[in-house]
Amino acid sequence: MKQPSTEWLERIAPDEEAHFARVAKVIARLQQTRSAKFGTGRALHRKQLFAATGTLEVLPNLPPHARHGLFAAPGRHRALVRLSNGGPDVQSNKRPDIRGFAVKVLDVSGESALGGTTDHQDFLMINQNHFASADSREFVDFIEALAGGPLPAILHLFKTHGIGGGFARFRELIAALGKKFNGFAAERFNVVLPIRCGPYAVRVRLKPAGSPPPVARSRDIVEDMRQRLAVGPLHWDLELQFLVDEATTPIEDASKVWPDAETPIVTVARLTLPQQGGDAASTEAEAAKFDPWGGLAAHRPLGEVMRARKVAYYESQKGRGV
Ligand code: HEM
């Protein structure tokens, strides 16, 4: 097992500003086409499946490398959770999709990653352990094609990668979207991209805790959450996976899985959704801003994809009037 390292490096490409200007345009167009069809909403992760409030309890006696920002001191914080499908469309939950698990941790105070101060720390997670591409460019090209519908998006893969490469990318996409999903209470979720933890760099993950049954009670992923929460609380452990070195845990290659066997992993907090009926936090979550940059400077997002997301989420938030 390697040791956590404070030696990490972000690389900024000379044309990054121009690329980010394009990111904003692509997100705005995707959102406009879908909002014309479905009504005002997010550019991606449009369909909210379930929302709830709960608590995030930061654990005592953490090792010194974990004790930064939100994790500097033990304590309980209110948390708002929004569960979503990843796509820009409102469609059946049976269709293959990425699933989103967004958590806003409240009752926080400190310097914000965006300047000034903040009272919250957001974690946006998906049921994948790596991003589709090394940087944001391929993803943004794909989204641009997707604004025209699924067929142009698939044709785009073949145009960009040739017949053989296009098939390979298409298969990867289908594998990611079609990955078996046993429900939000039973699956692992990942922030996927690195953030700071004080002077260190980490990827954040969420792991079901308290022995939830391994498979969904109901085959409907929303009903599954309702049924579970009607009979008792649900728990997840929040883990930090530490960067060890550039080769093993790169900052700038978002497509790489950071290997569990070579990286220190620390459970820093426990998320609890208490027993509850209905979907009481639905309106609050739909209107909220969950943003990878919404949080403490001590947890500033790292790497090119995160910088692209700063522009993308801001554009989508403007487009839905928040
Ligand atoms: C270049 C890469 C990415 C772009 C351009 C992008 C773009 C977006 C946009 C525009 C939204 C809607 C924001 C809003 O209006 O509130 C969104 C939501 C979301 N994204 Fe991303 N995203 C990217 C990568 C990722 C990655 C790597 C993750 C992995 C954790 C992720 C997880 C989420 C989640 C969970 C939501 C839903 C948040 C909510 O419930 O409000 N995204 N994304």
Residues whose N, C-alpha, C, O or C-beta is under 5 A from the ligand:
A	BS01	HEM	R42 A43 L44 H45 R82 S84 G100 F101 A102 L124 M125 I126 F131 S136 F139 N190 V191 V192 F290 V305 A308 R309 A312 Y313 S316 Q317
